[in-house]
């Protein structure tokens, strides 16, 4: 190996080690986790020694559920769901849920989520709005 290449490898290794040391120092010093409390807007220091715990401490003051109300992300099998479950889909009320069940009784199972468009009152837009929640 040439002397120049050997020196480059040593310099690169030294830089990597220095970078790791600086990263460790940043995350291991609690004094570096200064922030303002979202509720009082007063500065406070996070006393946690790990970055993950520090993030948990910061976010514990935020009421995430109030800002982002939970949505139902469960899958709905349109071949087996009852009316109540079908009503959890966007744009599907009692009458459309009953129409889906009636269609199933008369025509058999759905083979594709887009077969739902064959039900009276169900549009492509309704299917597309629920595409991530519908299964067959």
C-alpha positions, 0 to 999 in steps of 0.5 A: 500500500502506498504511503499516501493511501495509508495516510488517507486511511488513517485520517479518515479513521481519525475523523470517524472516531472524532465524529463518534466521540462528538455524537456521544458527547452531544447525547450523553450530556443532559445540559445539551437538552435545553428546551422550552416547556410547551405548557409554560414556555419556560426553559427546562433541562431534560435530565435523561441520559439517553436520547430516546428517554429525552425525546419521551420526556419532551413529548410527554408534555404534548397532548397528542390525542387532543391535536390528532384525534384517533381514527379507525385504521382497522381493516373491514372485510366487505364480504363478512362485515356487519352493518355496524362495521361497514358504517365505520367506513367513510361515506357509508351510513346505515342505508349504504351498509344495508345495501352492501349486505343485500348486494352480497346476499343476492350476488355472492362475495366481492372479488375486488374492493372495486366490486363495491362500486356495483352497489347502488349508491357507492361511488368510486370516490367512496371506494378510493377514500376507503381503499386502505381499510377495505379488504375482500 
